[in-house]
């Protein structure tokens, strides 16, 4: 019995204890809607990138900001914050 940890030493469930390990989990599978960028409307203001709570918006070499769908959970904050309505949300398709 001495080899088994007591309940006092166990990690609480649903907590990521190691810093930085969330980047190894592809949380985009949780999404029900995906963001779609209309480049003709986009003014490259970066508000979507600033407000994304999951850091799932990535700047491209061309100055546009696109969602990394491996990590985007589809919360819609980017679409709501866009001043020119360049981001819309579409229903995610079944895989």
N, C-alpha and C positions, 0 to 999 in steps of 0.2 A: 504493500500500500504506500510505502514511502516514495515510490517512483512517480506516482500520479500527482498532478498539481491539485491544489485545493481550489475551491470556487473563488477564493480571493485572488488567485493568480491568473484566472482565465480572462481572456479578452471579451469584452461585451460584444454581442452580435451586431451586425450591420455597421460596423465601424472599420474604416481602413486605417490601421495603426501605423503603417509605414509611409512616410512622406514621399510623395512623387509617384506612387505606384498606380494611381488612377489613370495615368497615361498608357498603361499596358492593357486597360480594359476598354473594349470597343462598346461604348454605351449607346451608340446610335441605333442599335437594334430596338431600343425602347420606344422610339419615335413612332407617332401615328401620322404626323404631317411633316413634310420636308420644305425647307425654304428654297425658293427659286429666284435667282437674281436676273433682272432685266437690265442688261448692260446699256441699253439705249436710254434708260431713265436715270441710271446711277450717276451721281456726281462725285463719287469717291470721297465722301466726307468722313468715312471710318466710324460713324456712330454705331453701326452694327457690331464692329470689332470691339469698340470700347464697352458697349453694354452687354455683350454676350456673357452670361454667367458661367459658361463652361469653357471659355476660350476656344470655341469650336469654329470661330470665324478666322480665316487665315488670309493675310495680305498676299496678293500675287505680284509677280514681276511687272505686270501691266498696270498696277495701281488699283485694280478692282479687289474687292474683298468677297471671298466665297466661303460657304460653309463646308467644313470638313465633315462629311456625312458619317464617318466612323465614330465621331464623338458628339455630333449635334443631336440633342434630345427632342428637338421640335417644339420648344417652348413658345416660339413666336415673338420673342422680345425684339429680335432684329427687324421683323416686319412691322411691328408696332412703332418702333423708334425711327424708322427711315422717313426722313422729311419729304421725300419725293415719291414715296410708295413704289420703290424699285424692287422691293422684295415681296413676293407673294408666297402663300403656303398652299401646297397641294397634298392631297391624301397620299399617304405612303402605300405602295402596292405590296401585296402579299409576296413573300419570297418563296 
